[in-house]
């Protein structure tokens, strides 16, 4: 069966339009293109989704992020470099954390000795613009400088996440 080239071209155009419809309709409704975020993360890490060193999963398609008119800012988040921080630098912009698997850079980071040991007595500092409050607490996990660990202020307190600043000190930043 022979199909005219013009029919094939129009069928290909129709298929491309159908494939692009979800992204175009999301942008038409005023939301940021989530496929573009996946592409930016892949370019930043140098690996695709599901590939070692790349994002574990694509960005959740149910999210509705405000459109970002500036180029996205991407950086490693955490000492182990197992998350990519994606930020929209526009005023009132958003930020998103994308989990990365099997990063080859993790090998060197995992060799760093912990600055805080599990069960160690620590100082928890809550700091923000123009203030800082400290309280004693206990590390529920070990972590190197820059790592995020769970800590608590007393045996009955709910654990919180804090970043190891130096041996014996963790910080809970307040935006």
Backbone as JSON Lines, residues from 0, in Angstrom:
{"i":0,"aa":"X","n":[0.84,-1.16,0.0],"ca":[0.0,0.0,0.0],"c":[0.89,1.24,0.0]}
{"i":1,"aa":"X","n":[0.65,2.13,-0.93],"ca":[1.46,3.33,-1.07],"c":[0.66,4.53,-0.54]}
{"i":2,"aa":"X","n":[1.31,5.31,0.36],"ca":[0.66,6.48,0.95],"c":[1.35,7.72,0.41]}
{"i":3,"aa":"X","n":[0.56,8.69,0.01],"ca":[1.11,9.91,-0.57],"c":[1.95,10.63,0.49]}
{"i":4,"aa":"X","n":[3.09,11.22,0.09],"ca":[3.95,11.93,1.04],"c":[3.23,13.06,1.75]}
{"i":5,"aa":"X","n":[2.29,13.72,1.07],"ca":[1.56,14.83,1.68],"c":[0.71,14.34,2.85]}
{"i":6,"aa":"X","n":[0.12,13.15,2.72],"ca":[-0.69,12.58,3.81],"c":[0.21,12.21,4.98]}
{"i":7,"aa":"X","n":[1.39,11.64,4.7],"ca":[2.33,11.31,5.77],"c":[2.79,12.57,6.51]}
{"i":8,"aa":"X","n":[3.06,13.63,5.78],"ca":[3.51,14.88,6.41],"c":[2.42,15.45,7.3]}
{"i":9,"aa":"X","n":[1.18,15.43,6.85],"ca":[0.09,15.97,7.68],"c":[-0.17,15.08,8.89]}
{"i":10,"aa":"X","n":[0.0,13.77,8.73],"ca":[-0.17,12.86,9.87],"c":[0.93,13.1,10.9]}
{"i":11,"aa":"X","n":[2.16,13.33,10.43],"ca":[3.26,13.6,11.34],"c":[3.04,14.92,12.08]}
{"i":12,"aa":"X","n":[2.52,15.92,11.37],"ca":[2.22,17.2,11.99],"c":[1.15,17.05,13.05]}
{"i":13,"aa":"X","n":[0.13,16.25,12.76],"ca":[-0.96,16.03,13.72],"c":[-0.43,15.3,14.96]}
{"i":14,"aa":"X","n":[0.42,14.29,14.76],"ca":[0.98,13.57,15.91],"c":[1.85,14.48,16.76]}
{"i":15,"aa":"X","n":[2.63,15.34,16.13],"ca":[3.46,16.29,16.88],"c":[2.59,17.26,17.68]}
{"i":16,"aa":"X","n":[1.5,17.7,17.1],"ca":[0.6,18.61,17.8],"c":[-0.04,17.93,19.0]}
{"i":17,"aa":"X","n":[-0.4,16.67,18.85],"ca":[-1.0,15.92,19.97],"c":[0.04,15.73,21.07]}
{"i":18,"aa":"X","n":[1.28,15.42,20.7],"ca":[2.33,15.21,21.7],"c":[2.65,16.48,22.45]}
{"i":19,"aa":"X","n":[2.57,17.63,21.8],"ca":[2.88,18.91,22.43],"c":[1.7,19.51,23.16]}
{"i":20,"aa":"X","n":[0.51,18.98,22.98],"ca":[-0.7,19.58,23.56],"c":[-0.65,19.7,25.08]}
{"i":21,"aa":"X","n":[-0.22,18.68,25.84],"ca":[-0.22,18.85,27.3],"c":[0.68,20.0,27.76]}
{"i":22,"aa":"X","n":[1.88,20.1,27.18],"ca":[2.79,21.17,27.59],"c":[2.24,22.53,27.16]}
{"i":23,"aa":"X","n":[1.72,22.6,25.95],"ca":[1.19,23.87,25.47],"c":[-0.03,24.29,26.28]}
{"i":24,"aa":"X","n":[-0.89,23.33,26.63],"ca":[-2.08,23.69,27.39],"c":[-1.7,24.12,28.81]}
{"i":25,"aa":"X","n":[-0.66,23.52,29.38],"ca":[-0.22,23.92,30.72],"c":[0.32,25.34,30.68]}
{"i":26,"aa":"X","n":[1.11,25.67,29.64],"ca":[1.63,27.03,29.54],"c":[0.51,28.01,29.23]}
{"i":27,"aa":"X","n":[-0.48,27.59,28.44],"ca":[-1.59,28.47,28.12],"c":[-2.37,28.82,29.38]}
{"i":28,"aa":"X","n":[-2.42,27.91,30.33],"ca":[-3.12,28.18,31.59],"c":[-2.25,28.97,32.57]}
{"i":29,"aa":"X","n":[-1.05,29.3,32.17],"ca":[-0.19,30.12,33.02],"c":[0.71,29.33,33.95]}
{"i":30,"aa":"X","n":[1.08,28.1,33.59],"ca":[1.95,27.3,34.42],"c":[3.29,27.08,33.72]}
{"i":31,"aa":"X","n":[4.33,26.84,34.52],"ca":[5.66,26.59,33.96],"c":[5.69,25.2,33.33]}
{"i":32,"aa":"X","n":[6.45,25.06,32.26],"ca":[6.58,23.78,31.55],"c":[7.46,22.83,32.36]}
{"i":33,"aa":"X","n":[6.88,21.76,32.87],"ca":[7.6,20.82,33.72],"c":[8.6,19.98,32.91]}
{"i":34,"aa":"X","n":[8.33,19.77,31.64],"ca":[9.27,19.05,30.79],"c":[10.57,19.85,30.66]}
{"i":35,"aa":"X","n":[10.45,21.17,30.63],"ca":[11.64,22.03,30.56],"c":[12.48,21.89,31.83]}
{"i":36,"aa":"X","n":[11.83,21.7,32.97],"ca":[12.58,21.49,34.22],"c":[13.35,20.17,34.16]}
{"i":37,"aa":"X","n":[12.68,19.11,33.67],"ca":[13.37,17.82,33.51],"c":[14.58,17.96,32.59]}
{"i":38,"aa":"X","n":[14.41,18.69,31.5],"ca":[15.52,18.88,30.55],"c":[16.65,19.68,31.19]}
{"i":39,"aa":"X","n":[16.32,20.69,31.99],"ca":[17.35,21.49,32.65],"c":[18.13,20.66,33.66]}
{"i":40,"aa":"X","n":[17.43,19.8,34.41],"ca":[18.1,18.93,35.39],"c":[19.01,17.94,34.65]}
{"i":41,"aa":"X","n":[18.54,17.38,33.55],"ca":[19.35,16.44,32.77],"c":[20.6,17.13,32.23]}
{"i":42,"aa":"X","n":[20.46,18.37,31.77],"ca":[21.61,19.1,31.26],"c":[22.59,19.42,32.39]}
{"i":43,"aa":"X","n":[22.06,19.75,33.57],"ca":[22.9,20.1,34.72],"c":[23.69,18.88,35.21]}
{"i":44,"aa":"X","n":[23.01,17.73,35.35],"ca":[23.67,16.53,35.87],"c":[24.47,15.79,34.81]}
{"i":45,"aa":"X","n":[24.12,16.0,33.56],"ca":[24.78,15.27,32.49],"c":[24.24,13.87,32.31]}
{"i":46,"aa":"X","n":[23.09,13.57,32.92],"ca":[22.49,12.24,32.8],"c":[20.97,12.38,32.76]}
{"i":47,"aa":"X","n":[20.34,11.5,32.04],"ca":[18.89,11.53,31.9],"c":[18.16,10.95,33.1]}
{"i":48,"aa":"X","n":[16.86,11.0,33.03],"ca":[16.0,10.48,34.1],"c":[16.16,8.97,34.2]}
{"i":49,"aa":"X","n":[16.37,8.46,35.41],"ca":[16.51,7.03,35.64],"c":[17.89,6.48,35.38]}
{"i":50,"aa":"X","n":[18.8,7.31,34.91],"ca":[20.18,6.89,34.63],"c":[21.03,7.28,35.84]}
{"i":51,"aa":"X","n":[22.01,6.44,36.25],"ca":[22.86,6.84,37.37],"c":[23.46,8.22,37.16]}
{"i":52,"aa":"X","n":[23.29,9.06,38.18],"ca":[23.74,10.44,38.1],"c":[22.65,11.39,37.67]}
{"i":53,"aa":"X","n":[21.54,10.88,37.17],"ca":[20.42,11.7,36.73],"c":[19.28,11.66,37.73]}
{"i":54,"aa":"X","n":[18.21,12.36,37.41],"ca":[17.03,12.41,38.29],"c":[16.44,11.02,38.46]}
{"i":55,"aa":"X","n":[15.98,10.72,39.67],"ca":[15.33,9.43,39.92],"c":[14.06,9.29,39.1]}
{"i":56,"aa":"X","n":[13.25,10.34,39.11],"ca":[11.95,10.35,38.44],"c":[11.74,11.7,37.76]}
{"i":57,"aa":"X","n":[10.84,11.76,36.78],"ca":[10.51,13.07,36.22],"c":[9.77,13.91,37.25]}
{"i":58,"aa":"X","n":[9.77,15.23,37.06],"ca":[9.04,16.12,37.95],"c":[7.56,15.74,37.9]}
{"i":59,"aa":"X","n":[6.91,15.74,39.04],"ca":[5.5,15.35,39.15],"c":[4.65,16.26,38.26]}
{"i":60,"aa":"X","n":[3.97,15.67,37.31],"ca":[3.19,16.42,36.33],"c":[1.93,17.06,36.93]}
{"i":61,"aa":"X","n":[1.6,16.73,38.15],"ca":[0.44,17.35,38.79],"c":[0.75,18.72,39.36]}
{"i":62,"aa":"X","n":[2.05,19.05,39.46],"ca":[2.44,20.35,40.01],"c":[2.04,21.47,39.06]}
{"i":63,"aa":"X","n":[1.65,22.57,39.63],"ca":[1.3,23.76,38.87],"c":[2.16,24.91,39.37]}
{"i":64,"aa":"X","n":[3.29,25.12,38.71],"ca":[4.23,26.16,39.1],"c":[3.97,27.42,38.28]}
{"i":65,"aa":"X","n":[4.12,28.56,38.92],"ca":[3.97,29.83,38.22],"c":[5.01,29.9,37.11]}
{"i":66,"aa":"X","n":[4.69,30.55,36.01],"ca":[5.68,30.65,34.93],"c":[6.93,31.41,35.4]}
{"i":67,"aa":"X","n":[8.07,30.97,34.93],"ca":[9.34,31.62,35.27],"c":[9.87,32.25,34.0]}
{"i":68,"aa":"X","n":[10.06,33.56,34.03],"ca":[10.47,34.28,32.84],"c":[11.99,34.44,32.76]}
{"i":69,"aa":"X","n":[12.69,34.17,33.85],"ca":[14.16,34.21,33.87],"c":[14.69,32.8,33.69]}
{"i":70,"aa":"X","n":[15.95,32.65,33.28],"ca":[16.53,31.31,33.19],"c":[16.54,30.64,34.58]}
{"i":71,"aa":"X","n":[16.25,29.35,34.62],"ca":[16.25,28.62,35.89],"c":[17.66,28.57,36.46]}
{"i":72,"aa":"X","n":[17.75,28.64,37.79],"ca":[19.03,28.52,38.49],"c":[19.1,27.13,39.09]}
{"i":73,"aa":"X","n":[20.11,26.35,38.75],"ca":[20.27,25.0,39.25],"c":[21.57,24.9,40.04]}
{"i":74,"aa":"X","n":[21.53,24.15,41.15],"ca":[22.73,23.93,41.95],"c":[22.57,22.62,42.71]}
{"i":75,"aa":"X","n":[23.7,22.08,43.14],"ca":[23.65,20.88,43.97],"c":[23.14,21.27,45.34]}
{"i":76,"aa":"X","n":[22.36,20.4,45.96],"ca":[21.83,20.67,47.29],"c":[22.27,19.54,48.2]}
{"i":77,"aa":"X","n":[22.94,19.88,49.28],"ca":[23.41,18.89,50.24],"c":[24.84,18.47,49.96]}
{"i":78,"aa":"X","n":[25.49,18.01,51.0],"ca":[26.89,17.62,50.9],"c":[27.09,16.41,50.01]}
{"i":79,"aa":"X","n":[26.11,15.51,49.98],"ca":[26.24,14.29,49.19],"c":[25.89,14.5,47.72]}
{"i":80,"aa":"X","n":[25.41,15.67,47.37],"ca":[25.01,15.99,46.01],"c":[24.02,14.95,45.47]}
{"i":81,"aa":"X","n":[23.02,14.65,46.29],"ca":[21.99,13.7,45.87],"c":[20.67,14.39,45.55]}
{"i":82,"aa":"X","n":[20.68,15.72,45.52],"ca":[19.51,16.51,45.13],"c":[19.98,17.71,44.32]}
{"i":83,"aa":"X","n":[19.15,18.09,43.36],"ca":[19.4,19.31,42.59],"c":[18.34,20.32,43.0]}
{"i":84,"aa":"X","n":[18.78,21.51,43.35],"ca":[17.87,22.6,43.69],"c":[17.6,23.39,42.42]}
{"i":85,"aa":"X","n":[16.33,23.44,42.02],"ca":[15.92,24.2,40.84],"c":[15.15,25.41,41.36]}
{"i":86,"aa":"X","n":[15.6,26.62,41.0],"ca":[14.97,27.83,41.48],"c":[14.57,28.74,40.33]}
{"i":87,"aa":"X","n":[13.42,29.38,40.49],"ca":[13.01,30.45,39.58],"c":[13.45,31.75,40.23]}
{"i":88,"aa":"X","n":[14.39,32.47,39.62],"ca":[14.92,33.68,40.26],"c":[13.99,34.9,40.17]}
{"i":89,"aa":"X","n":[12.83,34.77,39.53],"ca":[11.88,35.89,39.45],"c":[11.41,36.27,40.84]}
{"i":90,"aa":"X","n":[10.96,37.51,41.0],"ca":[10.38,37.95,42.27],"c":[9.18,37.06,42.57]}
{"i":91,"aa":"X","n":[9.13,36.52,43.79],"ca":[8.05,35.6,44.16],"c":[8.19,34.24,43.5]}
{"i":92,"aa":"X","n":[9.4,33.94,43.01],"ca":[9.65,32.67,42.32],"c":[9.53,31.47,43.25]}
{"i":93,"aa":"X","n":[9.74,30.31,42.73],"ca":[9.58,29.06,43.46],"c":[10.91,28.31,43.45]}
{"i":94,"aa":"X","n":[10.97,27.28,44.29],"ca":[12.13,26.39,44.28],"c":[11.64,24.96,44.39]}
{"i":95,"aa":"X","n":[12.42,24.07,43.83],"ca":[12.03,22.67,43.7],"c":[13.27,21.81,43.92]}
{"i":96,"aa":"X","n":[13.13,20.71,44.63],"ca":[14.24,19.8,44.86],"c":[13.99,18.53,44.05]}
{"i":97,"aa":"X","n":[14.98,18.12,43.27],"ca":[14.88,16.93,42.43],"c":[15.91,15.92,42.92]}
{"i":98,"aa":"X","n":[15.45,14.73,43.32],"ca":[16.34,13.68,43.81],"c":[17.13,13.08,42.65]}
{"i":99,"aa":"X","n":[18.42,12.84,42.89],"ca":[19.33,12.3,41.89],"c":[19.86,10.97,42.41]}
{"i":100,"aa":"X","n":[20.0,9.99,41.53],"ca":[20.46,8.67,41.97],"c":[21.87,8.38,41.5]}
{"i":101,"aa":"X","n":[22.59,7.63,42.31],"ca":[23.89,7.09,41.93],"c":[24.88,8.11,41.42]}
{"i":102,"aa":"X","n":[24.91,9.27,42.01],"ca":[25.83,10.31,41.55],"c":[27.27,9.85,41.77]}
{"i":103,"aa":"X","n":[28.08,9.93,40.74],"ca":[29.48,9.49,40.85],"c":[30.26,10.36,41.82]}
{"i":104,"aa":"X","n":[29.81,11.59,42.06],"ca":[30.49,12.48,42.99],"c":[30.23,12.08,44.43]}
{"i":105,"aa":"X","n":[29.28,11.21,44.68],"ca":[28.96,10.82,46.05],"c":[30.07,10.03,46.69]}
{"i":106,"aa":"X","n":[30.87,9.34,45.89],"ca":[31.95,8.53,46.45],"c":[32.91,9.36,47.27]}
{"i":107,"aa":"X","n":[33.32,10.49,46.77],"ca":[34.25,11.36,47.5],"c":[33.58,11.96,48.72]}
{"i":108,"aa":"X","n":[32.31,12.33,48.61],"ca":[31.61,12.95,49.73],"c":[31.4,11.95,50.86]}
{"i":109,"aa":"X","n":[31.18,10.67,50.51],"ca":[30.93,9.68,51.56],"c":[32.19,9.36,52.35]}
{"i":110,"aa":"X","n":[33.37,9.74,51.86],"ca":[34.62,9.48,52.56],"c":[34.89,10.53,53.64]}
{"i":111,"aa":"X","n":[34.1,11.61,53.67],"ca":[34.28,12.66,54.66],"c":[33.81,12.15,56.01]}
{"i":112,"aa":"X","n":[34.64,12.25,57.05],"ca":[34.21,11.76,58.36],"c":[33.07,12.62,58.9]}
{"i":113,"aa":"X","n":[32.16,12.02,59.67],"ca":[31.05,12.82,60.2],"c":[31.53,13.85,61.21]}
{"i":114,"aa":"X","n":[30.93,15.04,61.15],"ca":[31.23,16.1,62.11],"c":[30.36,15.95,63.34]}
{"i":115,"aa":"X","n":[29.24,15.25,63.17],"ca":[28.3,15.0,64.27],"c":[28.0,13.5,64.28]}
{"i":116,"aa":"X","n":[28.07,12.89,65.44],"ca":[27.78,11.46,65.58],"c":[26.36,11.25,66.1]}
{"i":117,"aa":"X","n":[25.78,10.12,65.78],"ca":[24.44,9.79,66.27],"c":[24.47,9.71,67.8]}
{"i":118,"aa":"X","n":[23.48,10.34,68.43],"ca":[23.4,10.34,69.89],"c":[24.22,11.43,70.57]}
{"i":119,"aa":"X","n":[24.99,12.18,69.8],"ca":[25.85,13.22,70.35],"c":[25.03,14.43,70.81]}
{"i":120,"aa":"X","n":[25.47,15.03,71.91],"ca":[24.86,16.28,72.37],"c":[25.34,17.4,71.45]}
{"i":121,"aa":"X","n":[24.39,18.18,70.94],"ca":[24.71,19.23,69.98],"c":[24.03,20.53,70.37]}
{"i":122,"aa":"X","n":[24.4,21.6,69.69],"ca":[23.71,22.88,69.81],"c":[22.9,23.07,68.54]}
{"i":123,"aa":"X","n":[21.6,23.35,68.71],"ca":[20.72,23.61,67.57],"c":[20.5,25.11,67.49]}
{"i":124,"aa":"X","n":[20.87,25.7,66.38],"ca":[20.69,27.14,66.18],"c":[19.61,27.37,65.14]}
{"i":125,"aa":"X","n":[18.61,28.15,65.48],"ca":[17.57,28.57,64.54],"c":[17.91,30.0,64.18]}
{"i":126,"aa":"X","n":[18.18,30.24,62.89],"ca":[18.62,31.58,62.5],"c":[17.83,32.09,61.31]}
{"i":127,"aa":"X","n":[17.66,33.39,61.28],"ca":[16.95,34.05,60.19],"c":[17.51,35.44,60.01]}
{"i":128,"aa":"X","n":[16.77,36.28,59.33],"ca":[17.21,37.64,59.06],"c":[17.24,38.44,60.36]}
{"i":129,"aa":"X","n":[18.43,38.67,60.91],"ca":[18.58,39.51,62.08],"c":[18.4,38.82,63.42]}
{"i":130,"aa":"X","n":[18.27,37.49,63.46],"ca":[18.14,36.84,64.75],"c":[18.74,35.43,64.71]}
{"i":131,"aa":"X","n":[19.07,34.93,65.89],"ca":[19.56,33.57,66.05],"c":[19.23,33.12,67.46]}
{"i":132,"aa":"X","n":[18.64,31.93,67.58],"ca":[18.29,31.34,68.87],"c":[18.93,29.97,68.94]}
{"i":133,"aa":"X","n":[19.54,29.64,70.09],"ca":[20.18,28.34,70.22],"c":[19.57,27.56,71.37]}
{"i":134,"aa":"X","n":[19.65,26.25,71.25],"ca":[19.17,25.34,72.29],"c":[19.96,24.05,72.18]}
{"i":135,"aa":"X","n":[20.13,23.38,73.3],"ca":[20.84,22.11,73.26],"c":[19.91,21.04,72.71]}
{"i":136,"aa":"X","n":[20.51,20.01,72.15],"ca":[19.72,18.93,71.58],"c":[20.57,17.69,71.38]}
{"i":137,"aa":"X","n":[19.99,16.74,70.66],"ca":[20.65,15.46,70.41],"c":[20.56,15.14,68.93]}
{"i":138,"aa":"X","n":[21.66,14.66,68.34],"ca":[21.67,14.23,66.95],"c":[21.09,12.83,66.86]}
{"i":139,"aa":"X","n":[20.13,12.66,66.0],"ca":[19.52,11.34,65.8],"c":[20.19,10.58,64.66]}
{"i":140,"aa":"X","n":[21.07,11.29,63.92],"ca":[21.82,10.69,62.81],"c":[23.22,11.29,62.8]}
{"i":141,"aa":"X","n":[24.15,10.58,62.19],"ca":[25.49,11.12,62.0],"c":[25.49,11.93,60.7]}
{"i":142,"aa":"X","n":[26.37,12.92,60.61],"ca":[26.45,13.69,59.38],"c":[27.71,14.52,59.29]}
{"i":143,"aa":"X","n":[28.19,14.7,58.06],"ca":[29.36,15.54,57.8],"c":[28.9,16.99,57.68]}
{"i":144,"aa":"X","n":[29.83,17.91,57.68],"ca":[29.51,19.33,57.53],"c":[28.74,19.52,56.22]}
{"i":145,"aa":"X","n":[27.61,20.21,56.3],"ca":[26.76,20.45,55.13],"c":[25.63,19.46,54.98]}
{"i":146,"aa":"X","n":[25.71,18.32,55.67],"ca":[24.66,17.3,55.57],"c":[23.43,17.7,56.38]}
{"i":147,"aa":"X","n":[22.27,17.23,55.95],"ca":[21.02,17.46,56.68],"c":[20.74,16.2,57.51]}
{"i":148,"aa":"X","n":[20.53,16.4,58.81],"ca":[20.28,15.27,59.71],"c":[19.05,15.56,60.57]}
{"i":149,"aa":"X","n":[18.53,14.51,61.19],"ca":[17.41,14.68,62.13],"c":[17.98,14.93,63.52]}
{"i":150,"aa":"X","n":[17.39,15.91,64.21],"ca":[17.79,16.25,65.58],"c":[16.54,16.44,66.41]}
{"i":151,"aa":"X","n":[16.71,16.42,67.73],"ca":[15.58,16.72,68.62],"c":[16.11,17.47,69.83]}
{"i":152,"aa":"X","n":[15.2,18.24,70.45],"ca":[15.59,19.06,71.6],"c":[15.42,18.31,72.91]}
{"i":153,"aa":"X","n":[14.59,17.29,72.96],"ca":[14.43,16.46,74.16],"c":[13.95,15.08,73.73]}
{"i":154,"aa":"X","n":[13.92,14.16,74.68],"ca":[13.53,12.78,74.37],"c":[12.1,12.7,73.85]}
{"i":155,"aa":"X","n":[11.22,13.61,74.29],"ca":[9.82,13.57,73.87],"c":[9.53,14.49,72.69]}
{"i":156,"aa":"X","n":[10.5,15.27,72.26],"ca":[10.28,16.24,71.18],"c":[10.21,15.56,69.82]}
{"i":157,"aa":"X","n":[9.47,16.17,68.91],"ca":[9.39,15.69,67.53],"c":[10.69,16.04,66.82]}
{"i":158,"aa":"X","n":[11.29,15.08,66.12],"ca":[12.55,15.37,65.41],"c":[12.34,16.41,64.32]}
{"i":159,"aa":"X","n":[13.37,17.22,64.09],"ca":[13.38,18.19,63.01],"c":[14.64,17.97,62.19]}
{"i":160,"aa":"X","n":[14.66,18.54,60.98],"ca":[15.84,18.43,60.12],"c":[16.68,19.69,60.27]}
{"i":161,"aa":"X","n":[17.97,19.5,60.39],"ca":[18.9,20.62,60.53],"c":[20.16,20.31,59.73]}
{"i":162,"aa":"X","n":[20.87,21.36,59.35],"ca":[22.09,21.2,58.58],"c":[23.3,21.33,59.49]}
{"i":163,"aa":"X","n":[24.25,20.4,59.35],"ca":[25.46,20.42,60.16],"c":[26.34,21.58,59.69]}
{"i":164,"aa":"X","n":[26.62,22.52,60.62],"ca":[27.45,23.69,60.3],"c":[28.91,23.42,60.63]}
{"i":165,"aa":"X","n":[29.15,22.75,61.74],"ca":[30.5,22.38,62.18],"c":[30.33,21.33,63.27]}
{"i":166,"aa":"X","n":[31.4,20.72,63.74],"ca":[31.24,19.72,64.79],"c":[30.5,20.31,66.0]}
{"i":167,"aa":"X","n":[29.43,19.64,66.4],"ca":[28.67,20.04,67.56],"c":[27.62,21.11,67.33]}
{"i":168,"aa":"X","n":[27.49,21.63,66.11],"ca":[26.52,22.69,65.82],"c":[25.73,22.37,64.55]}
{"i":169,"aa":"X","n":[24.4,22.42,64.68],"ca":[23.52,22.29,63.52],"c":[22.67,23.55,63.43]}
{"i":170,"aa":"X","n":[22.23,23.86,62.22],"ca":[21.49,25.09,61.97],"c":[20.17,24.77,61.27]}
{"i":171,"aa":"X","n":[19.1,25.42,61.77],"ca":[17.79,25.35,61.12],"c":[17.53,26.72,60.53]}
{"i":172,"aa":"X","n":[17.72,26.9,59.23],"ca":[17.5,28.24,58.64],"c":[16.01,28.56,58.55]}
{"i":173,"aa":"X","n":[15.68,29.83,58.75],"ca":[14.31,30.31,58.62],"c":[14.32,31.34,57.51]}
{"i":174,"aa":"X","n":[13.53,31.11,56.48],"ca":[13.5,32.05,55.33],"c":[12.75,33.3,55.67]}
